[in-house]
Amino acid sequence: MANLIPDKIMYSTLVRAPAETVYDGFATAQGLDGWFTQGSSIDARPGGHMRLRWHEFGADRVTEEANCLVLEARRGQRFVFQWKPDTADYATTVELDFEPVPDGTLVRVRETGYHDTPSGLRAMLNCSAGWGEALTLWKFYIEHGLRY
């Protein structure tokens, strides 16, 4: 039987702002707290740690934390980290690439490492929907200063 789980989640979006500004909206605690988290911390260098904290976030009023390991951090170019999605007992790798284009910055997200199990599929589906929402929230924050 063929593997039914795709090997990655991939999204991209255009954000009408310079690459460094877009990068700082995700790879700094102040940036993340502006649109997504509350009380996060980031040591944005290889081997650094990132703690994401949510308090009553979204329609489900989620309150939780995620501890991540920073693998790569090049301001305005690339940010890579590992985290444990949902209730997974393994880490996935998230790669964010920032490409300057005439209208702003093209952000590309790629997440890999999901297990070919029912819980892996569930985590992948949740994270796939989550990345779509996150990119929209991030874009609105950077372009318009809005937090939803």
N, C-alpha and C positions, 0 to 999 in steps of 0.2 A: 504494500500500500504506500502511495506517495505521501510525503510530508505535506500536511494540510496547512501548516502555519507558515506564512511568509517569513523570510529571514530578517525583515526589518520594517520599521515604520519610517516613512519619509514624508516630509512636508516642506514647502517653501512659501515665502511671502515677501512682498516688497514693503519696506518701511521707508517712508519719505523723511529720512534723517541721515546724517553722516554715520559711517560704520562704527566709530568710537562711541557715539551716543547710543546707538542701538546695542552694542556690546555691553556698555555700562548698565543698561536697563536689565540685563540678565546676570552679568558676572560681578555685580557689586550688591552688597546687602541693601544699600539705600535704593538702588534701582529696583531690585526685586520687591522690596517692601512698598515701593511706590504703586505697584500694580497687582501684586500677587500674594505676597506673604506678609507676616507680621513678626518682627524680631528675628529675622534670619541673620546668619553670619557666613562670610565667605573669606577664605584665604586663597585668593585667585592666583595660585602658582602650582606647578606640578608637585604632587604630594600633599598639597593643602587640603583642608577639609571645608565642606560646605554643609551648613545645617539649614534646612528649609523648615519654616514653621508656619502653620496655618491656624487661624483661630476663627471658627464659625465661618469658613469660606464657602461661597457658592450656595446653590439652592439646598444642598443637603447639610449645610452648616458644619462642614468638616473641621475638626480640630485634631491636628496630628503633626508629627515631625518626621523629617527624612534626613538621614545622615549620608553624605555623599563624599566621594574621593575625587579631587580634581586631578586629571591626568595631563591636561594641556591648557595653557592660557596665554593667548597672544592677542592683546587688546586690539579690537577692531578687525581681527582676522578670524580667530578660531578659539572655541572654548569646548573642552571635552571633559566629561565627568562620568562617574559610575554611581548608580544608586539602585536600591531595591524597590521595584515598583509594587504598589499595592501590598499584598501580604507574601510576596515571593521570598523564598529563602536563598535566592541567588541575585547577583547584580547584573544589570544591563548597562550598556555604554551609550551615552548620549553625545553626539557630535553636533556642534553648532558652528556653521561657517558663515562668514559675513563677507559679501562681495559688493564693493562699491559699484554702482551703476549710475547712469546719468540722472535718474529720478530719485536716488537715495541709496538704500542698501538692500540687496537681496539676501534674505536669511534662509539658510537651508538647515533643516533638522533631520538627523538620522539617528534612530535608536535601534540597537541590535542586542542579541543575546538572550532572547526569550526561549524558554524551554518548550519542547513539543509535547505538552501535557495539557489536560483540561484547564488546570490553573494557569499555565503559561499562556494559553489562548485567551483566557479571561483577562489576565493582566495586560496582554497586548491590545485587546479590544478597548479596555478602559484607558490605557495610555494613548492609544491612537486618537480616541475622541478627546482626551485631555490636551494633547498637543494642538489639535485644531482650535480648541477654546483658548489655550495659552497664547498661541500666536496672535489671535485676534485681540485679546486683552493687552498683550505687550505692544502691538501696533497702535492701538488706540491711546495707550499711555504715552508712548514716545511721540506720536504725531500730534496729539491733542491735550496731553496732560490729564486724561480722564482715567479714573479708577472705577470699575464697575463692581 
